[in-house]
Every structure is written in C-alpha cells, then in structure tokens.
Amino acid sequence: MRCALFVAVVLGAAGCQSPRVVQRTADEGIVALPANSDSFPHYHQSAAKKIIAAHLGANYEIVEEKEVTTGYTTTNMQDRQSELTMHSSIPFLPASRETTTTKSVATPQKEWQIHYRRLMPRPATGLAAAPPATVVNTAYVSGQPTVGLPATPVPVPPPIAP
C-alpha cells in the first residue's frame, strides 16, 4: 500500500502533461512536448512519435526540433521591514518606520517542438526507371542554320513599310 501511495504521489507531483498537436496539415505538422525527454516517468519523445505515426504512418522525416518560449510566469515578491525610530515631534514616544520592497520576476515558459513532414516516394532506379530527359535543340532566326540541324531555308518576313 505504501509503495502504491508513493508512486501516486511521485506521478502527481511530476504533472500530467503530454505531447499535443500544435499544427497539422495533410503532409506535415508540429507536435509540442513539455520537455525533450524520453525516460521514466515521462516518455515524451515516444508519445510524440506515436502521434506523428498516427498522422502520416511510418513514412515521415523530422525537419526541425527546437525549444520555444510560449509565455511567461510572473512571480511577485514583497518584503516588509519595520524598525523603531524616534518620534519627530514628541521625542519620548516610540515610533516605527516601515519599508516595503517589491520585486517581480518573469520566468519564461518553454516547450519542445518537433516539426515533421511526409517523405515523398523517390523514383525507382535501375532498368525500370523513366528514361532520362532529352535535350531539344532550338534554332534561332539569324540568317544561318544552327549547328546540328539540317540546312533548311528559314522564311524571313517582308519588311514593314512605314
């Protein structure tokens, strides 16, 4: 019973965040992970790869992985100090002076993002491959035939009268 309670406390303290889809199109997408880890108790990388495989199957590539700032958490701290001083108008009465110091700290909230896309099938190589593209010679009208083409007369349009 103690062991089960300990595991429940550890898992509860660690949080229950899991990878989520940030963007998805037909051939690519972005998955966000709370952290770039793949070890106990969180297997974020494995869970992200399952999400990607469910979207595109096994035929995908990872384009980019990076840490992204998604926002900031602001923590405000206030310190109050009180000290005894002399009363300014009646010296025999005790008085006190309070000093308040406020400090704000902005902590960036980050997540790990994986950008992936579908791998396009490559053409097969070997005998069954498509024939290579052929080069077509183009003749320009310059008064003489181009090299490699049969010498045929090229009609020249008559000049336009002004």
N, C-alpha and C positions, 0 to 999 in steps of 0.2 A: 504494500500500500504506500509506503514511504517513497519507494522508487517511482511509482506512477505519479505521485504528487510532485516529486522533484522534476520529472520530465515535463509535466504540465506547466510548472512554474517557469522552467527554462524556456520552453516554447512560447509561453505567453509574454515573457519579458523580451524575447527576441523580436516579436512583431509577427504579423501575418501577411506581410506584403509579398506579392508575387509578380512575375513579369506580366506586362499588359501591352496591348497593341496601341501604338500612338498614331500610326498612319498605315493605310493599306490600299493598294490599287490592284489591278489584275495581275501585274507582273513583278511588283516589288512592295516593300513595306518597311516599317520601323517598329521595333519592339523595345520597350523600356524595362530595365531591370532596376530594382532598388540598389543593388551593388553588383560589382563584377566578381562574383564568387560562384564556385561550384563544389562546395564542401558542406559537411554537416553543420548546422541543421537546415541550411538553405541551399538548394541546388538550382540556383537561378539560371545558370547557363543551360543546363539540361532542360529546364522547363521552357526557356525561350526557344531552344531548338525544336522542341515538340510543337510549339505554336507555329514556327516557320514551316515545319514539315507538314502540318495540317493545312497550311495555306497553299504551298507550292509543291508538296511532295519532296522527294529526295534530290530533285534537280534544281539546286539553288546555290548561290555564292554569296558570301558576306562581303559587301562593298566597303563598309566602314564601321568601326566601333569607336565610341568616344564617350567621355563623361560630359554631361550637360547640366548647367545650372537651371533649375526650374523655378526658383524663387528664393526668398529669404525669410528666416525666422528672426524676429526682433525680440530681444530679452532686455527688459528694463530693470535696472537695479537702483535702489535708493538707500543711502546711508545717512542716518541722522545722529548727530552728536550734540550732547548738551553739556555745558560746563558752567560752573558757578563763577559769577563776577560780582563786582561792587555795583550797588545801585547808583545811578548817575546823580539823582537829586537828594536822596537820603542815604548817606554813607553807612548807616548802621543796619539797614535792611538788606537781606541777601537777595540776589537777583540771579537769573540764569540767562544764558545766551545759547540759542540753538542754531546749528549749522546743518543744512541738508545738502547732500551731494547726490546728483542723479547721473546715471551712466546708462547708455543704450548701446547694445552690441547686436549687430546684424550678422547672422550666420547663414551662409549660402546653403540651400538645399539642393543636393545633386542626385542625379541618377545616371545609370549607364545605358546608352542606346546602341542598338545594333541595326544597321541599315543593310537590308538584303535585297536580292533580285533573282529572278528566274534565269537559269542558264539556257541560252538558246542552243538548239542542237547544231552541231557542226557538220558540214557536208562530209560524206564518207570519202576516204582516199583510196586509191588503187584503180583497178580496171573499170569498176562500176561508176566512177566519178564522172561528173559532167565534163565535156570537152572544154579545153581552155578557150578563152575568148580570142577571136581572130581580129587582126588589125586590118582596117579598111583604108586603102589609100584614097585621099581626096585630091582631086585636080582643081587647081585654081586657074581662072582665065587670065593668062598673061601673054598670050600670043604663041606660046610654045607648049607642047605637051610635057607633062611631068614624067620623071624617070620611072620606069617600071610599068607604065600604062601604054597600050598600043597607040600609035600615032594616028589620031583621027582628027579631022578638021573640026575646029570649035567655031560655031557660028558667032559672029560678032554683030551686035545690033547696030543699025544705022545711027549716025549721029542725029541728035535732035536739033532741028533748025530753030534759030531764035526768033 
